[in-house]
Amino acid sequence: MKTTSRPAPKRGGARRATGRSAAARRPAPRERHRPIRRVLIANRGEIVLRVLRACREMGISPVVVYSEADRDTLPVRLADSAFRIGDAPAASSYLDTDAILKAARVARADAVHPGYGFLAENSGFARACEDASLVFIGPPPEAMRLMGDKVEARRLMEKRGVPVIPGLLDRAADAATIAAFARQSGYPVMLKAAAGGGGKGMRVVRREAELDPALRAARSEAKASFGDDGIYAEKFMENVRHIEIQILADAHGHAVHLGERECSVQRRHQKLVEEAPSVALRPADRARLGEIALEVVRACGYRNAGTVEFLLDAKGRPYFMEVNARIQVEHPVTELVTGVDLVRAQIEIARGDRLGLRQDRLQPRGWAIECRILAEDPANGFRPSPGRILALRLPAGPGIRVDTALQAGDEITLHYDALIAKLLAWGSDRNEAIARLRRAVDEFLVAGIRTTLPFDRVLLSDPDFVAGRLDIGFVDRVMPRLAPLMQEAGPDAEIAAIAAAVRATEEASRPASREAVPGHGPWSLAGRRAQMEARLPRGH
């Protein structure tokens, strides 16, 4: 294990030796304060930078782990210590529990923050951290086990009287079990991974002839993604909204919800745009969903940050879908409308602090919208677009927030998720948030790879999006009319950007013999020339 490090602080205070027998007694509250002076962040990319910054602001030393592919990334350079834990494939690095725990011991860390993805919802990893006397900054292992298994969670919530999506309450032993359910409920049905999330291991089946191949594909993907090929089936609900509720719960029995996020803009069951609040909820609806989400806390002894996800039908009836037992990718949306630093709250709860928030004072202020910027080509079916970042310009200005660890020169590989940045806008209302986001998308430049920025640009001007007429089938429905607009707006801008980046590099490498032009650097001049050239007809 190769490391770069600064001197570690002294470990403070006695630690609780939490073994499996103690875990079995949960959900007993954890009331003792556990000092946290150094946090190991077991993840990569923008979420590492997000947690690292929260640690700095709290006077906590951040240390990180990295794979060989991430050796030169920004979080590695900004952390107090950095530990190489393996090669690029996630199975050899960010999913290697032993390597991460070894790094934590060498770093003399007090706690581990898992971020999202990778081991964030692995109850075995959470328990291994506790067994190693490390504070796991997330829910208790037993609560994570109950909510992380989607079938277990469905059973638990149905027993508590929470409306769930019609479906099987056990894992499907074979295709015949699912076929019997589908004949009773009617097609289409959705196959889902019992240990799943993030759109993995999911298939829509619209007729019985599709069932066998869909089940094999779902099992295979689930096994590769989660090491568990368990599948169950639900009624596939169409024309519904995806609404989720953010919760925080401490170890002293106090819990609040922080309102909803609307996540209906999706492709292949993966979110592209999130916003808060939702145009579909009235205050009474928000309170009702919030109360259901808090029932999850009571049902399983949940602590720390989490998200309870629902589908909302055309009549506004909610159906429990699942719990994400971690910080969400889209958590900044909630931060912008509530003013609550969710990562800081996670750390405070993990060390035993009391949650100081009051439910009656948590009302959304203004509107926030997030676009996930992905290394994908939306004009070609959102195909992956790996490559080197030749140039990068981030937007700024009133109401704009960009969460990213990206820098010019970084290499985007196929080893990891395609998310390269999160672009957010806040406004006093939805129209202002959309206007600011449009402006920011136009300022955002990523040269060297294709991104989803052209999709975001046309989406934010689409009449249905502007009017809030959304459901989980929205993207599939509007892509035929958005695709030509992306073709018209995208290639020239992309070519100009790449040409500008190359030209700027060439200009910078030449001797400084030219007279400087006040107010115009080589970058802006090269960019303008490239843009003009891109507009010229062929032959000129």
DAHU-V437102 format. One record per pair of residues at least 12 apart in sequence whose ideal C-beta (glycine too) atoms are under 6 Angstrom apart, sorted by the first residue. I is the first residue (numbers start at 1). J is the second residue. Records with the same first field share a line. If there is no record, write none. Layout:
I: J / J
This chain:
1: 83
2: 84
3: 83
4: 82
5: 81
6: 80
8: 108
9: 37 / 38 / 61
11: 108
12: 35 / 37
13: 35
15: 133
18: 130
23: 141 / 142
26: 140 / 142 / 301
27: 301
29: 251
30: 251
31: 251
32: 352
33: 352
34: 135 / 351 / 352
36: 60 / 110 / 111 / 351
37: 110
38: 61 / 109 / 110
39: 55 / 60 / 62 / 111 / 113
40: 63 / 104 / 107 / 109 / 112
41: 64 / 113
42: 65 / 100 / 112 / 114
43: 115 / 118
44: 70
45: 405
46: 403 / 404 / 405
47: 115 / 116
48: 64 / 75
49: 75 / 405
50: 343 / 403
51: 113 / 343
54: 343 / 344
61: 80
62: 79
63: 79 / 80 / 81 / 107
64: 79 / 82
65: 83 / 85 / 100 / 103
66: 82 / 84
67: 86 / 88 / 93
68: 87 / 88
69: 88 / 413 / 415
73: 405
74: 405 / 407
75: 405
81: 107
83: 103
85: 99 / 103
86: 99
88: 415
89: 415
94: 118
95: 118
97: 125 / 128
101: 132
104: 134
111: 134 / 135 / 137
112: 129 / 134 / 136
113: 137
116: 326 / 327 / 329
120: 326
121: 148 / 325 / 326
123: 141 / 144 / 145 / 148
126: 141 / 144
127: 141
135: 350
137: 346 / 347 / 350
138: 304 / 326
139: 302 / 303 / 304 / 325
143: 300 / 301 / 302
144: 325
146: 300
147: 300 / 323 / 325
148: 325
149: 194
150: 194 / 322
151: 171 / 194 / 232
153: 323
155: 169
156: 299
157: 320
160: 295 / 299
162: 292 / 320
163: 319
164: 320
165: 234 / 319
166: 185 / 235
167: 233 / 234
168: 181 / 232 / 233
171: 194 / 230 / 232
172: 231 / 232 / 233
175: 211 / 212 / 215
178: 233
179: 208 / 211
181: 233
185: 235
187: 206 / 207
188: 204 / 206 / 236
189: 205 / 233 / 236
190: 204 / 234 / 236
191: 203 / 214 / 218 / 231 / 233
192: 232
193: 222
194: 230 / 232
195: 226 / 228
196: 222
199: 268 / 269 / 270
200: 221 / 225
201: 218 / 221 / 222
202: 269
203: 218
204: 236
218: 231
219: 231
237: 311
239: 314 / 471
240: 311 / 313 / 471
241: 264 / 280 / 312 / 471
242: 263 / 264 / 472
243: 260 / 262 / 278 / 310 / 312
244: 261 / 307 / 309
245: 257 / 260 / 289 / 290 / 293 / 308
246: 258 / 307 / 334
247: 293 / 306
248: 305 / 345 / 355
249: 297 / 302 / 303
250: 349 / 354 / 355
251: 303 / 352
252: 354
254: 355
255: 294 / 297
256: 357 / 359
257: 290 / 293 / 294
258: 334 / 338 / 362
259: 286 / 364
260: 278 / 281
261: 274 / 276 / 330 / 333
262: 275 / 278
264: 470 / 471 / 472
265: 474
266: 472
267: 382 / 475
272: 372
273: 371
274: 330 / 333 / 370
275: 369
276: 333 / 334 / 337 / 368
277: 364
279: 468
289: 318
293: 308
296: 308 / 323
304: 346 / 349
305: 327 / 342 / 346
306: 323 / 325
307: 324 / 328
308: 323
309: 321 / 322
330: 370
332: 424
333: 368 / 370
336: 368 / 426
337: 364 / 365 / 366 / 368
366: 426 / 427 / 428
367: 427 / 429 / 430 / 433
368: 426
369: 425 / 433 / 437
370: 422 / 424
371: 423 / 456
372: 419
373: 420 / 421 / 423 / 451 / 452
374: 418 / 419 / 452
375: 412 / 418 / 420 / 449
376: 418 / 452
377: 450
378: 452 / 455
379: 486 / 487
384: 414
385: 449 / 450
386: 412 / 413 / 414
387: 412 / 448 / 449
388: 411 / 448
389: 408 / 410 / 448
390: 447 / 448 / 501
391: 408 / 447 / 501
392: 408 / 446
393: 445
395: 440 / 443 / 444
399: 425 / 426 / 427 / 436
400: 425 / 440
401: 424
402: 423
403: 422
404: 421
406: 420 / 421
412: 449
423: 440
425: 437 / 440
434: 460
437: 460
438: 460
441: 453 / 456 / 457
445: 497
447: 497 / 498 / 501
454: 486 / 489 / 490
458: 482 / 485 / 486
492: 534
495: 534
496: 530 / 531 / 534
499: 530
500: 526 / 527 / 530
503: 526 / 530
504: 522 / 523 / 526
507: 522 / 526
